[in-house]
Every structure is written in structure tokens, then in C-alpha cells.
Amino acid sequence: METESISLNVLFEFLWMGSGAIFCIIWSLSNLVNNHKKSDLIWSFILFSTGLWLLTGSFMFTGFYLFLPSVVFIHIPSVFLSASFLYYYLEYLFLEKEIRFHWIGFLPSLLAIGLLFPYYLESEEGKIQILNTIQVSEYGSILSGLNLGIKLSILLSVGIFLIREWIPNVMLSIFFTKRAIYSLVFILMVWIDLFIGSIGFSLQIPFFRKLSAYLLPILMYFYYFTRELWEPFVSDVRDNIQKNKYEKSKLVSVPLETIDQKLYELMIEKVYCDEDLNLSKLADMVGVKSGQLSEYFHKRYGFGFYHYINQYRIEEAKRYLLEPTERTILSIADAVGFNSKSTFNRVFLEKVGITPTDFRKQSKLS
């Protein structure tokens, strides 16, 4: 009876992490199909790597690696690469920087492939032997070090960004606003998970390693169901960073009237309807650097690029909603530059005070 109970527990653990893996992989593929911007491709890769991480964990922590030992370390190179990509993604998300890869970011992943090469040259029996002696053999220590390394690389990637951009520029009070509370919980959970896992691998505490692995699916499910609440928080932090970064003006040599006129002309041309429009692309059209244009928005209007563009998108959407021929809300969202209906509904509600559907209903009654 005890053996049967243990077997059921192991099976439950395998299914729990396996379900998280499948969830992340399907989410990444869905995001890849529906969105084609570079930032979306990076996010899809991060999700896919997380799915691989959970998949290999489900085999390693339950002993199922005995049936498929080749699976165990396939996540390591991609997670190392995801840690590098995560830094670029955070720069895009909070600083509106164009994503540009640097060759240094690929080095940890290439090093991991080199260190894993001897493992994958082994036979199935040889791989199992390495895994069974991973805590006592020299090569096993290297493999355990790689598992610790991927956690530390993520902590380092996010930590550098926090030290360089968040700590000097973001007020702590932002994290405790009503619209930020879910994001704060998610951030704390991520750091706790990575910290527990790092302690588990560095001090060889199996319970901590397992706990970290079991928390990861919870994190991904939590983020999936609260990600729409994350966007307002990102917007608040982005504005806070940019306002504090512009104490030293970059616009001294740039005539503001020229920017005013060029933006006016571009808005007449409805460039805001391009869903791929970003700060860098608009800055190129205006003829200034992205940092200068970002500062211009904050100096001139007190808000950033996305607030500026969304004003025009919402006004255009209102015009469509008032037309006699009714278009679907999704088609209007696409037409004015939003890449999802939920984002369109949220921004419309923020700007107008009611949803697009209610706006259309009220216009018919008046």
C-alpha cells in the first residue's frame, strides 16, 4: 500500500510539472502565431524555454529520466539564452528601446552546449549512470552547476536591469498602488522561486530544488490569468523611469517646433494605426533619437509615447464606433493599431470612461 501511495504521488508530481510544461509551450506557440513583432518572438522563446524547463524537471525530480535520459538537460542552453533575451525584453518594455542583440548574450548558451556535449555522446545506459551519480562525480558537479547557473543568470539579468534602471528612477510607492498589487505579488513569487532553487542547487538540498520546480507552474498560471492587470503597472513604471531619467535635457539642440510640426503631419497620415509602431520607428520618422522623442513627450505633455499614440487610436476608434455600418469591436481594434481586443477595451475604458460596446450603445440612444 505504501509503494502504491508513493507511485501515485510520483505520478501526480510528474503530471503537475508536465501540465505546466504543456501550458507554456502551447502559450508560446499561440503567441508566435498571433504576433510577429520582435518583442513577441522573444516572449514566445522565453515561454517555450520555461516549458522545456518544466518538462525536464518533471522527468528528473520523479525518476522518469530512467525511461528517457536524453530529455533531462535539453532546457539548459535555451534558458541561458532566455536570461540574456530577458534583459533586452525588459529594456523594450520599460524603456521603449529597440531590441538589439549582442553577441555576448549568446556565450553562456554556447558554453552550456559545449559542456553538455559529452553527456549526449554517451549511450542511454551511460547517461543514466551519470544521472545516478550526479552528486558524487566530477562531471555530475558540472551538470549541477549548469542547473544552478541558469537560475543565477536570470537573477543576474533581472538584477542588473533593476540596479541600472528601476532602483534609481522608480518610486517604491508605485508597487503598492491598487493597480500594481498583482504585479508586485508576481515579482515577489518569481524572486522567491529563483532564490529557493539557487539555495537548493548550491547547498544540495533536494527539498528546495523540488519546491522551486513545483512553484514554477503556479507562477506561469498566475501570470497568464493576471497579465492584463500587468499592463497598467508596466505603463506606470515606464513613465516613472523616463521622467526621472530626463533631468538632464537631451533636447537643447533640437527645435521643439520642428518636432511639433512633424508629429502633426504624421498623425494626419494616421501612422498610429500601425500596430508595429514603436518609439524608435516614430523617432526615425520625426528625425530625432528615440531618447529625445521620449523626453519630448514627457516635457511637452507629461506622459510617454504609448499614452500619446493611444489618444489618437481611441479618437479614431470612436469615429468607427459612430459609423452607421457596425463593425466588430475586434476589427476596429485591429484597424486603429491595437494588437488585441482586451488591450483595446482596457485603454478605451481608461480614456473614455466606458467600454467600446457601451459607447456605441449610448451614441445610438442620444
TANOR-V859143 format. One record per backbone hydrogen bond with DSSP energy under -0.5 kcal/mol. NH is the residue of the N-H (numbers start at 1). CO is the residue of the C=O. E is the energy in kcal/mol with one decimal. If there is no record, write none. Layout:
NH CO E
NH CO E
//
This chain:
5 1 -2.2
6 2 -2.5
7 3 -2.4
8 4 -2.1
9 5 -2.2
10 6 -2.6
11 7 -2.4
12 8 -2.4
13 9 -2.5
14 10 -2.5
15 11 -2.5
16 12 -2.5
17 13 -2.2
18 14 -2.4
19 15 -2.6
20 16 -1.6
21 17 -2.1
22 18 -2.5
23 19 -2.4
24 20 -2.3
25 21 -2.4
26 22 -2.6
27 23 -2.4
28 24 -2.5
29 25 -2.3
30 26 -2.6
31 27 -2.5
32 28 -2.0
33 29 -2.1
34 30 -2.2
35 31 -1.8
41 37 -2.2
42 38 -2.2
43 39 -2.2
44 40 -2.3
45 41 -2.1
46 42 -2.4
47 43 -2.3
48 44 -2.6
49 45 -2.6
50 46 -2.1
51 47 -2.2
52 48 -2.3
53 49 -2.3
54 50 -2.3
55 51 -2.3
56 52 -2.7
57 53 -2.0
58 54 -2.2
59 55 -1.2
60 56 -2.6
61 57 -2.7
63 59 -0.8
64 59 -0.7
65 59 -1.5
66 63 -1.5
67 64 -1.9
68 64 -0.9
71 68 -1.5
72 69 -0.8
74 71 -1.5
76 73 -1.2
78 74 -0.5
79 75 -2.5
80 76 -2.3
81 77 -2.0
82 78 -2.3
83 79 -2.1
84 80 -1.4
85 81 -2.5
86 82 -2.5
87 83 -0.9
87 84 -0.5
88 84 -1.3
89 85 -2.6
90 86 -2.4
91 87 -2.0
92 88 -2.1
93 89 -2.7
94 90 -2.8
95 91 -1.8
96 92 -0.9
97 91 -1.5
100 98 -0.5
105 102 -1.6
106 103 -1.6
107 103 -0.5
107 104 -1.2
108 104 -0.5
110 106 -2.1
111 107 -2.8
112 108 -2.2
113 109 -2.0
114 110 -2.0
115 111 -2.2
116 112 -2.0
117 113 -1.1
118 114 -0.5
120 116 -1.8
121 117 -0.9
122 118 -0.6
122 119 -1.0
127 123 -2.5
128 124 -2.1
129 125 -2.1
130 126 -2.0
131 127 -2.4
132 128 -2.4
133 129 -1.1
134 131 -1.1
136 133 -1.5
137 133 -2.1
141 137 -1.6
142 138 -1.3
143 139 -2.1
144 140 -2.6
145 141 -2.2
146 142 -1.7
147 143 -1.7
148 144 -2.1
149 145 -2.7
150 146 -1.9
151 147 -1.0
152 148 -2.4
153 149 -2.6
154 150 -1.5
155 151 -2.3
156 152 -2.8
157 153 -2.5
158 154 -2.6
159 155 -2.5
160 156 -2.7
161 157 -1.5
162 158 -2.6
163 159 -2.7
164 160 -2.5
165 161 -2.8
166 161 -1.0
167 162 -3.1
169 165 -0.7
169 166 -0.6
170 166 -3.1
171 169 -0.5
174 171 -1.5
175 172 -1.3
176 173 -1.3
177 174 -1.2
180 177 -1.2
181 177 -0.8
181 178 -0.6
184 180 -2.5
185 181 -2.2
186 182 -2.3
187 183 -2.6
188 184 -2.5
189 185 -2.3
190 186 -2.3
191 187 -2.2
192 188 -2.4
193 189 -2.5
194 190 -2.6
195 191 -2.4
196 192 -2.7
197 193 -2.4
198 194 -2.4
199 195 -2.4
200 196 -2.4
201 197 -2.3
202 198 -2.4
203 199 -2.4
205 200 -2.3
206 204 -0.7
208 205 -0.6
209 205 -1.8
210 206 -2.6
211 207 -2.6
212 208 -2.3
213 209 -1.8
214 210 -2.6
215 211 -1.6
216 212 -1.1
217 213 -0.6
218 214 -0.6
219 215 -2.0
220 216 -2.1
221 217 -2.6
222 218 -2.7
223 219 -2.6
224 220 -2.2
225 221 -2.0
226 222 -0.9
226 223 -0.5
227 223 -0.9
229 226 -1.1
230 226 -0.7
231 227 -0.9
232 228 -0.6
233 229 -0.7
234 230 -2.4
235 231 -2.3
236 232 -2.2
237 233 -2.6
238 234 -2.8
239 235 -2.3
240 236 -2.2
241 237 -2.7
242 238 -2.4
243 239 -2.4
244 240 -1.7
245 241 -1.7
246 242 -0.8
247 244 -0.7
248 245 -0.5
249 247 -0.7
254 251 -1.2
255 253 -0.6
258 255 -0.7
259 255 -1.3
260 256 -2.8
261 257 -2.5
262 258 -2.4
263 259 -2.7
264 260 -2.2
265 261 -2.2
266 262 -2.3
267 263 -2.6
268 264 -1.8
269 265 -1.5
270 267 -0.9
271 266 -1.8
273 270 -1.6
274 271 -1.7
275 273 -0.7
277 274 -1.8
282 278 -2.4
283 279 -2.5
284 280 -2.0
285 281 -1.7
286 282 -2.1
287 283 -2.2
288 283 -2.1
293 289 -2.3
294 290 -2.5
295 291 -2.0
296 292 -2.4
297 293 -2.1
298 294 -1.7
299 295 -2.9
300 296 -3.1
301 297 -2.6
302 297 -1.0
303 297 -1.0
308 304 -2.0
309 305 -2.7
310 306 -2.6
311 307 -1.5
312 308 -1.1
313 309 -2.2
314 310 -2.6
315 311 -1.9
316 312 -2.2
317 313 -2.3
318 314 -2.4
319 315 -1.5
320 316 -1.8
321 317 -2.5
322 318 -1.3
323 320 -1.2
326 324 -0.7
332 328 -2.0
333 329 -2.4
334 330 -2.4
335 331 -2.2
336 332 -1.9
337 334 -0.9
338 333 -2.4
344 340 -1.9
345 341 -2.6
346 342 -2.2
347 343 -2.7
348 344 -2.7
349 345 -2.2
350 346 -2.0
351 347 -2.4
352 348 -3.1
353 348 -0.7
353 349 -1.4
359 355 -2.4
360 356 -2.2
361 357 -2.1
362 358 -2.7
363 359 -1.9
364 360 -1.4
365 361 -1.3
366 362 -1.4
//
